[in-house]
Amino acid sequence: MSLDTIIHAGLSHYARPTTALVLMGGGARTAYQVGVLRATAAILERHPQASKSFPFQLLIGTSAGAINATCLAAWATQGLAAFEKLAQFWSELRSSDVYRLNVSPWLRFNRFAVALSLSRHARANGAILDNSPLVQTLKKRIPLKGIDDALRGRVINALAVTGSSYTSGVHWTFCHTAQDEPFRAWTRPGRRAGAASITIDHLMASSAIPFLFPATALYVNGQREFFGDGSMRQVTPLSPAMHLGARKIMVVGVGQPERSGLGGGDAANPPAHGPTLGSIAGHAMASVFHDTLQADVEQTLRVSDTLRAMPRDSAQALPYRAVDVLSIAPSQSLDALAQSHINELPSATRHALSGLGVLNDGGGVLASYLLFEPGFVKTLIAMGESDTYARKAEFLAFFSSPGGALAS
């Protein structure tokens, strides 16, 4: 996090203290975010001094986190009930609502025939799965008009969605703000931001997991570019929130500092025959979604602590502002959890991917992005709730500080 980004936060034109929610990407893993947010809403609902209005003015999302952020923006006028609606959205979701595998039933048990069929599909579409069902699901389930209603009513200040351009190599942040609000675009090496009305195409682009889902075309500055998952090249995940003027940031990641050694062994017990295709696929996917969240949070807190330690007169003379950050991520391995739920995958997908060897010995990593099934989703939501309640005091302190939902 650069000081220049801190300056943008200090120069924010929003009159009220601004609280941002940053939701990271990770396919089906982002069901964890639903549990965190559901528990957050419950904590605020039960607190006698808490406002029952929507607690975040800025919503920033990446990949499937962008879908969650957009859902919340569309339902923000309903206050804390928006979080329960998000939980309902996920409880009704199935893998068939997100993607399908275009392989003939006659080929699914033949490893070589499956490989050939998927190879042809990948060459034609740039991905092995067809995510067109997700388009219909999002069109049916997300009332995009609600975003403008929330913006006009000053319930939220902005919704931002990130995507990575295969065409230019630039990481873009698309910002949806009220029409009467001035918007200051920003440009950094490899990163850009611009004003845009968020559409289903933006969500499809942001959540286009490389190799699995095809790229989506978007028009940027009048030019057609193809975009993939926003988790790629996301070097500063807190930056959009800072640029949009956040004074407080709650960020929910779905990564884990140490991955399980499924299929890949570990330092004490290295694999006897080298990594399998499953462990390589899992490692590659984890690398795509390996966010720099922890480092970005630490740097932001370091700069903020420095500002707070300065003499008051000196600090007030600077164009910088300290930022409060609350970060939460899964307390348990999602890779190992997904490995135990692999049988919930649609049989066609499971047999085809197993035939390719990518679900064996470490395939839980890959499966964790594709398991949009009730057992896995409910377990993740429950984990998110448990992790949040375990840190209830921190959440209350975060929302009790200036600008929070508990501020007097």
Order of alpha helices (4+ residues) and beta strands (2+ residues): alpha-beta-alpha-beta-alpha-alpha-alpha-alpha-alpha-beta-beta-beta-beta-alpha-beta-beta-alpha-beta-alpha-alpha-alpha-beta-alpha-alpha-alpha-alpha-alpha
